[in-house]
Amino acid sequence: MGILNTHKQTENTAVLLSNLCAKETKIAVVGLEAEGLSTALYLASKYRVIGYDSSRDITTIIQQQKHPVKNITPNNFIGKDFFATSITNLLEAAQFYVITNSTDKLTFKKATAAVAKHLKVGDVVVFQNIENNSLVKENSICMLERISGLLNNMDFTVAFTKASTTSTKLNDKINAVESEDCKTRKLVHNVFENITVLTVIKPEKVISTSVIANRIETALKQQQPAKKTYSVLLKGITSKKNSNELKDSKAIELYMALYRKGIQVKVQDNHVLSSKVEAHCSIELTTTTSQRFDAIVNAVEHDNYQAMTRSDYKNNSTSKTLFFNKLGNNRA
């Protein structure tokens, strides 16, 4: 039985990363205090993530795309494959668990117990930012084994991560992964590859896209108060100027903010393929159009868009059309 379980564990570890990347299985982040939610949202930019917390009050607030103690807004959830729950049974859908550290020992034990009840052969459990205390580590593994009836390093594997700074500071980096199984250490490193910085979401020092969308909507209502529906041409959708990158694009966030206001938005960007944009965020690019818009927003400062003047948009504008830069300020 032990030999079969060991073989199965090794086999599962070998394919788990590809299944996670293909979104055929899920990561569960257990414990949604400030650090936990930050970790969950960051991982959700690449993987399917379940955020679990035993407090229904906390998950209800998070389901509203907020957090009770952090300055988290709906913008932080855009493009993230994530949902929050307090239903323990939903942990069954995961194969990779991240148990976040908690200042409260009882909360930490409850989180470990919740995972243990749904642990399966081949699963991986990561304890995040655990203090370098061998007794804490041994007790955590013992709890997993006792409740699940499975054996560590035979049926499932465990890893512990340490942070280079305290969890309350920004830009925490995983600089060490400890596990008795080398395959698990490598797997954990690979899961966090390209998103190794577990950033605690910080208060926005720049103008948020919701504020920019409000500015545009307000100006449109002042310009044409009788209209019920407004149209906007968004120039640029990529995350950087003169680039085809889409990850963390503020222009996509602005599109969504305007769309949620009931504004009809069309997007142009000749720096990226329309198929790439549609695959990334299900937004359809408009190559050419003769439509006249209520507003034209230069959302990305591509050189060719920066060089354009109002006269270059004569086929898409009227005397009442408003022009904005990426901050939602009127553009000359």
C-alpha positions as CSV (number, residue, x, y, z in Angstrom):
1,M,0.0,0.0,0.0
2,G,2.8,2.4,0.9
3,I,4.7,1.7,-2.3
4,L,1.5,2.3,-4.4
5,N,0.9,5.5,-2.6
6,T,4.5,6.7,-3.1
7,H,4.3,6.0,-6.8
8,K,0.9,7.7,-7.0
9,Q,2.3,10.7,-5.1
10,T,5.3,11.1,-7.4
11,E,3.1,10.8,-10.5
12,N,0.7,13.4,-9.2
13,T,3.4,15.8,-8.3
14,A,4.8,15.5,-11.8
15,V,1.5,16.5,-13.5
16,L,0.1,18.9,-10.9
17,L,1.8,22.0,-12.2
18,S,0.5,21.5,-15.7
19,N,-3.0,20.8,-14.4
20,L,-2.8,24.0,-12.4
21,C,-1.6,26.0,-15.4
22,A,-4.3,24.5,-17.6
23,K,-6.8,25.3,-14.8
24,E,-7.9,21.7,-14.7
25,T,-7.6,21.8,-10.9
26,K,-7.6,24.5,-8.2
27,I,-5.5,26.2,-5.6
28,A,-7.1,26.8,-2.2
29,V,-5.8,29.7,-0.1
30,V,-7.1,29.1,3.4
31,G,-7.4,32.1,5.7
32,L,-8.4,35.4,4.1
33,E,-6.9,37.9,6.5
34,A,-5.1,40.7,4.7
35,E,-2.1,38.6,3.7
36,G,-4.3,35.6,2.7
37,L,-6.5,37.6,0.4
38,S,-3.4,39.3,-1.2
39,T,-1.9,35.9,-1.8
40,A,-5.1,34.5,-3.2
41,L,-5.7,37.4,-5.7
42,Y,-2.0,37.3,-6.8
43,L,-2.1,33.6,-7.5
44,A,-5.5,34.0,-9.2
45,S,-3.9,36.1,-12.0
46,K,-2.6,32.8,-13.3
47,Y,-4.5,29.9,-11.6
48,R,-8.0,29.0,-10.5
49,V,-8.2,29.9,-6.8
50,I,-10.6,29.2,-4.0
51,G,-10.3,31.6,-1.1
52,Y,-11.6,29.9,2.1
53,D,-12.3,31.5,5.5
54,S,-14.3,30.0,8.3
55,S,-15.8,33.5,8.9
56,R,-18.9,34.0,6.8
57,D,-18.8,37.7,7.6
58,I,-15.4,38.0,6.0
59,T,-16.2,36.0,2.9
60,T,-19.5,37.9,2.4
61,I,-17.5,41.2,2.3
62,I,-14.9,39.7,0.0
63,Q,-17.7,38.4,-2.3
64,Q,-18.6,42.1,-2.6
65,Q,-15.0,42.6,-3.8
66,K,-13.9,44.4,-0.7
67,H,-12.0,43.6,2.5
68,P,-12.9,44.5,6.0
69,V,-9.4,45.8,7.0
70,K,-7.6,46.5,3.7
71,N,-8.1,49.1,1.0
72,I,-9.2,46.6,-1.6
73,T,-11.5,47.7,-4.4
74,P,-13.3,45.8,-7.2
75,N,-10.3,46.8,-9.5
76,N,-8.1,44.4,-7.6
77,F,-10.4,41.5,-8.6
78,I,-10.4,42.3,-12.4
79,G,-9.0,39.5,-14.4
80,K,-8.6,37.2,-11.4
81,D,-10.0,33.6,-11.4
82,F,-11.1,33.7,-7.8
83,F,-14.0,33.2,-5.6
84,A,-14.4,33.3,-1.8
85,T,-16.3,30.9,0.3
86,S,-17.0,29.8,3.9
87,I,-18.3,26.4,2.8
88,T,-15.7,23.9,3.9
89,N,-16.8,21.2,1.4
90,L,-15.6,23.3,-1.5
91,L,-12.0,22.7,-0.4
92,E,-12.5,19.2,-1.9
93,A,-12.0,20.7,-5.4
94,A,-8.4,21.7,-4.7
95,Q,-5.2,19.8,-4.9
96,F,-2.8,22.5,-3.9
97,Y,-3.4,24.2,-0.5
98,V,-1.8,27.4,0.8
99,I,-2.5,27.8,4.6
100,T,-1.6,31.4,5.5
101,N,-0.1,32.2,8.8
102,S,-2.4,33.8,11.4
103,T,-1.5,35.7,14.5
104,D,-4.2,33.7,16.3
105,K,-3.0,30.1,17.0
106,L,-6.6,28.8,17.2
107,T,-7.5,30.2,13.8
108,F,-4.3,28.6,12.3
109,K,-5.2,25.2,13.8
110,K,-8.8,25.5,12.5
111,A,-7.4,26.3,9.0
112,T,-5.1,23.2,9.1
113,A,-8.0,21.0,10.3
114,A,-10.2,22.2,7.5
115,V,-7.7,21.2,4.9
116,A,-7.0,17.9,6.6
117,K,-10.6,16.9,6.4
118,H,-10.5,17.2,2.6
119,L,-6.9,16.0,2.0
120,K,-6.5,13.4,-0.8
121,V,-3.7,11.3,-2.2
122,G,-1.4,13.4,-4.3
123,D,-2.3,16.7,-2.7
124,V,0.3,19.3,-1.7
125,V,0.0,21.6,1.4
126,V,2.0,24.8,1.7
127,F,2.2,26.6,5.0
128,Q,3.0,30.2,4.1
129,N,5.4,32.4,6.2
130,I,5.6,30.0,9.1
131,E,8.1,30.8,11.8
132,N,11.2,28.7,11.9
133,N,9.9,26.5,14.7
134,S,10.3,22.8,14.4
135,L,7.6,22.1,16.9
136,V,5.0,24.2,15.0
137,K,6.0,22.3,11.8
138,E,5.8,18.9,13.4
139,N,2.4,19.7,15.0
140,S,1.0,20.9,11.7
141,I,2.0,17.7,9.9
142,C,0.7,15.5,12.7
143,M,-2.7,17.3,12.6
144,L,-2.9,16.7,8.8
145,E,-2.0,13.0,9.2
146,R,-4.3,12.4,12.2
147,I,-7.4,14.0,10.7
148,S,-7.0,12.8,7.1
149,G,-5.7,9.3,7.9
150,L,-3.0,9.8,5.3
151,L,0.8,9.9,5.6
152,N,3.1,12.8,4.8
153,N,5.6,12.0,2.0
154,M,3.6,8.9,1.1
155,D,0.1,10.1,0.4
156,F,0.6,13.8,0.4
157,T,3.5,16.3,0.8
158,V,4.1,19.4,2.8
159,A,6.2,22.5,2.2
160,F,6.9,25.5,4.4
161,T,7.8,28.9,3.0
162,K,9.6,31.7,4.8
163,A,9.4,35.4,3.9
164,S,12.4,37.8,3.7
165,T,10.4,40.4,5.6
166,T,7.4,40.5,8.0
167,S,4.0,39.9,6.4
168,T,2.9,43.5,7.2
169,K,5.5,45.0,4.8
170,L,5.2,45.3,1.1
171,N,7.0,43.2,-1.5
172,D,7.4,40.1,0.6
173,K,9.3,37.5,-1.4
174,I,9.5,33.8,-0.9
175,N,13.2,33.2,-0.5
176,A,13.1,29.6,0.9
177,V,10.9,26.6,0.5
178,E,11.4,23.7,3.0
179,S,10.1,20.3,2.2
180,E,11.5,16.8,2.8
181,D,10.5,16.0,-0.8
182,C,12.7,17.7,-3.5
183,K,9.9,17.3,-6.1
184,T,7.5,19.2,-3.8
185,R,10.1,22.0,-3.3
186,K,10.5,22.4,-7.0
187,L,6.7,22.3,-7.5
188,V,6.1,25.1,-5.0
189,H,8.9,27.2,-6.6
190,N,7.3,26.6,-10.0
191,V,3.8,27.5,-8.9
192,F,5.1,30.9,-7.7
193,E,7.3,31.4,-10.8
194,N,6.6,34.7,-12.4
195,I,4.5,35.8,-9.5
196,T,7.0,35.2,-6.7
197,V,6.4,38.6,-5.1
198,L,3.4,38.2,-2.8
199,T,2.5,41.8,-2.6
200,V,0.3,42.9,0.2
201,I,-2.2,45.1,-1.6
202,K,-1.5,48.6,-0.7
203,P,-3.6,51.8,-0.8
204,E,-3.6,53.2,-4.2
205,K,-1.4,56.2,-4.5
206,V,-2.3,56.7,-8.1
207,I,-5.8,57.6,-9.4
208,S,-7.9,54.4,-9.6
209,T,-9.7,53.5,-12.8
210,S,-13.0,53.8,-11.0
211,V,-12.2,57.5,-10.3
212,I,-11.1,58.0,-13.9
213,A,-14.4,56.4,-15.1
214,N,-16.4,58.7,-12.8
215,R,-14.5,61.8,-14.2
216,I,-15.4,60.8,-17.8
217,E,-19.0,60.0,-16.9
218,T,-19.5,63.3,-15.1
219,A,-18.0,65.3,-17.9
220,L,-20.3,63.5,-20.4
221,K,-23.4,64.3,-18.3
222,Q,-22.4,67.9,-18.1
223,Q,-21.8,68.1,-21.9
224,Q,-24.9,66.2,-23.0
225,P,-27.3,66.0,-20.0
226,A,-30.3,64.9,-22.1
227,K,-28.6,61.7,-23.3
228,K,-29.4,58.4,-21.6
229,T,-26.6,56.3,-23.1
230,Y,-23.0,57.5,-23.9
231,S,-20.4,56.0,-26.3
232,V,-16.7,56.0,-25.8
233,L,-13.8,55.1,-28.1
234,L,-10.9,53.7,-26.0
235,K,-7.6,54.2,-27.8
236,G,-5.2,51.5,-26.5
237,I,-5.7,48.4,-24.3
238,T,-2.2,47.1,-23.5
239,S,-0.4,47.5,-20.2
240,K,2.5,49.5,-21.6
241,K,3.0,52.0,-24.4
242,N,4.3,50.7,-27.8
243,S,3.8,47.1,-26.4
244,N,1.5,44.2,-27.0
245,E,1.6,43.1,-23.3
246,L,-1.8,42.8,-21.6
247,K,-1.0,41.6,-18.1
248,D,-2.1,44.1,-15.4
249,S,-3.5,46.5,-18.0
250,K,-5.1,49.6,-16.5
251,A,-6.8,50.2,-19.8
252,I,-8.7,46.9,-19.4
253,E,-9.7,48.0,-15.9
254,L,-10.9,51.3,-17.3
255,Y,-12.9,49.5,-20.0
256,M,-14.6,47.4,-17.3
257,A,-15.3,50.4,-15.2
258,L,-16.9,52.3,-18.0
259,Y,-18.8,49.2,-19.2
260,R,-20.3,48.7,-15.7
261,K,-21.7,52.3,-15.9
262,G,-23.7,51.3,-19.0
263,I,-21.4,53.2,-21.3
264,Q,-20.9,51.7,-24.8
265,V,-17.2,51.2,-25.3
266,K,-15.3,50.3,-28.4
267,V,-11.5,49.7,-28.3
268,Q,-8.8,50.3,-30.9
269,D,-5.1,49.2,-30.5
270,N,-2.9,48.5,-33.4
271,H,-0.1,47.3,-31.2
272,V,-1.7,43.9,-30.3
273,L,-3.6,41.2,-32.2
274,S,-7.3,41.2,-31.7
275,S,-7.2,37.4,-31.1
276,K,-4.8,37.9,-28.2
277,V,-7.0,40.5,-26.6
278,E,-10.1,38.4,-27.0
279,A,-8.4,35.3,-25.5
280,H,-7.0,37.4,-22.6
281,C,-10.1,39.4,-21.5
282,S,-12.9,38.7,-24.0
283,I,-12.8,42.3,-25.4
284,E,-13.3,42.7,-29.1
285,L,-11.0,45.2,-30.9
286,T,-12.4,47.5,-33.5
287,T,-10.1,48.1,-36.4
288,T,-11.9,50.8,-38.3
289,T,-15.2,52.5,-37.6
290,S,-17.2,55.4,-38.9
291,Q,-19.2,55.8,-35.6
292,R,-19.1,59.2,-33.9
293,F,-18.5,59.0,-30.2
294,D,-19.4,61.1,-27.2
295,A,-15.9,60.7,-25.9
296,I,-12.5,59.5,-27.1
297,V,-10.0,58.4,-24.4
298,N,-6.3,58.0,-25.1
299,A,-6.0,55.2,-22.6
300,V,-2.4,54.1,-23.5
301,E,0.3,56.5,-24.5
302,H,1.4,54.8,-27.7
303,D,3.5,57.2,-29.7
304,N,1.2,57.2,-32.7
305,Y,-1.8,57.9,-30.6
306,Q,0.0,60.7,-28.7
307,A,0.8,62.4,-32.0
308,M,-2.8,62.4,-33.2
309,T,-4.9,65.6,-32.8
310,R,-8.6,66.2,-32.8
311,S,-8.7,66.8,-36.5
312,D,-7.4,63.2,-37.0
313,Y,-10.6,62.0,-35.4
314,K,-13.0,64.0,-37.6
315,N,-14.7,60.8,-38.8
316,N,-15.3,59.6,-35.2
317,S,-16.2,62.9,-33.5
318,T,-18.7,65.8,-33.5
319,S,-18.5,69.3,-32.1
320,K,-19.6,67.8,-28.7
321,T,-17.1,65.0,-28.5
322,L,-14.9,65.1,-25.5
323,F,-11.3,64.1,-25.5
324,F,-9.5,62.6,-22.4
325,N,-6.0,61.4,-21.5
326,K,-5.5,58.2,-19.6
327,L,-6.2,60.0,-16.2
328,G,-9.6,61.1,-17.4
329,N,-8.6,64.7,-17.8
330,N,-9.6,66.8,-20.8
331,R,-7.1,66.5,-23.5
332,A,-6.2,69.4,-25.7
